[in-house]
Amino acid sequence: MSDVSRFLDWFVAATSAGLLMVIVISWLLSYRTPETGTLDSSKWFALPRWAQIVTGLITIVLFVYLGFRFWIPLPFSVPADGLKIIRLAGLAIFLLGALLVLWARWTLGRMYGVSTSSAVRLKAGHQLVQHGPYALVRHPMYLGI
């Protein structure tokens, strides 16, 4: 493996890990418990906050582990130069998607919150956001993922 390939591998891994940390930190900073009396709220919020955070982080680690453990390589080989291009293209698509998610969260501001209930509840002060990425796409966070 050449030095350039090793550098690209580490660069892609470090960038992906760094961006995942930014997403997890933004999720933790935007965490809010629901108001009492929400419709159809789950038992999830009966757990202490630390238990919810630890459970979420364990789930992320478990899915990453399972992805590496049960990875099945494709049954064809790609030349080294082609592999570099594919990795850089994948990194670019990943970064664009993650930036779209973060831009959408930033645009929502205080109105952003993770919903854990099956019912929609309108709150005072909420408004329909039609600027930023929401002017281009109806659900930019889904597109970014």
N, C-alpha and C positions, 0 to 999 in steps of 0.2 A: 504494500500500500504506500503510495507516494505521500510526501509531506503535504501537498495541496489537498489530497483526499482526506488525510487525517485532520487537517485544519478545518475543512468544510464539515466533516462529521462533528467535530467539537463545536464549531460555530453554530450549526443547526441545533445541536442538543442544548447548548447554552442559551441561545435565543429562545428556543421553545420553553425551556425551564424558566427563564426569566419572565417571559410573557405569561406563563401559567401562574407564576407567583403574583404578578400584577393583577391578574383576574381574580385569584383567590383573595388577595388583600382587599381589592375593591368590593368583593362580595361580603367579606367580613365587616368592612367599614359601613356598608349600606344595610347591614342586618337590622331588622326591626321586628319586634314581636307584634302580633296583631292586636287591635283594640278588642276589649272584651265584647262578647256578643256578636262576633262575626258569624256569618252564615256558613254552615257546613265545614267549619274549621276542623282540621284533623287533630289527632291526639299528639301529633309531633310537638306542639308547643307546650305540652305537659312536661316534657323533659327539660332539665336545666339547660341554660344557654351553652355552657361548656360542653355538655353531652352532645348537643346538636352540632357544634363546631367539630368536635373530635370525630363524631360519626361521619360527617361530611368529608373530612380529611382522610379518614380510614377508607372510605368508599373510593376516593380518587386514587389513593395508593393501590388499593386492590385491583381496580380496573387497569391501571398502568401495568401492574405485575402480570395480570392475566393476559393482557395484550402481548407482552413480551414472551410469556411462557408458552402460549398456544399459537404463536405466530407461524403461519405456513408460508414459506417462500414461494414466489411465483415460479412456475416450471420453465422459465427461460432466462437467459443471461443478457445483460445489457453491457455494452462496451463502457469502459471507464469514463470516457468523455461524455457519453450519453447519460451516465449515472449522475455526473456532476450537474448537468443541465436539469435533469429531472429533480434532483434534490433542491437546487436553487429555485426552480419553478414552484415546487411544493412549499418551500419556505416562504416565498413571496405570496402565494395564495393564503397560507396560514396567517402571515402577518397582516395582510389586508383584511381578512375576516375578523381577526382579533381586534384590530384597530376600529373596524366598523362596529363591533359590539361595544367597545369602550366609548366610542363617540356617541352611540345611541344612549348608553347609560348616562353619560355626561349631559346630553341634551335633555333627558328627562329630569335630571337633578333630584330634588327632594320627592318627586312623584315616583321615582323608581323604587320598587320593592318586590321581593320574591314572594310570589303567591303560592300558598300551600293549601288553598281550599278549592273546592270544585265550583264555587259560586263567585260571580263577579260582584264586588261591592264598590259603589261609587262613594267617594269621600268628598267632604267639603273642600273646595279649593282646587280640585282636580280639573284639568282642562285637556282638550284634545291638542296634542302637539303636532304641528304641521310644518315645522322648520327643521333645519339640520338634515340628518339622514332620513327623517320621516317625510320630508318633502319629495324624496326620491323613491323610497321603498316603504311599503306599509308596515313591515315587520323586519327592520334592519338587524335586530339581534338574532333572529332565526336565520336570516341570510348569512350573517357573519359566522355562525356556528357551522 
